[in-house]
Amino acid sequence: MKGIKIGEYLVNSCTMYIEPVEYANKIYSHIVEVEEEFLSPFKPLQNIKNSCDYFGVDYESRRKGT
């Protein structure tokens, strides 16, 4: 698996996509930005919800708006 191993991740304007990958028998997030890739030990949805909380928005509202 390519990418820098990180902890929590905040979705930002450089985030292209987040996909689930199996790593060490767990579901991790493979995060691709414009020029970098990351591997986070959190599931993709958890990274997205954490980002919503950090920026003070409601996940359900964002989901419905998408």
Secondary structure, 3 states (H helix, E strand, C coil): CCCEECCCCCCCCCEEEEEEEEECCEEEEEEEECCCEEEECCCHHHHHHHHHHHHCCCHHHHHHHC
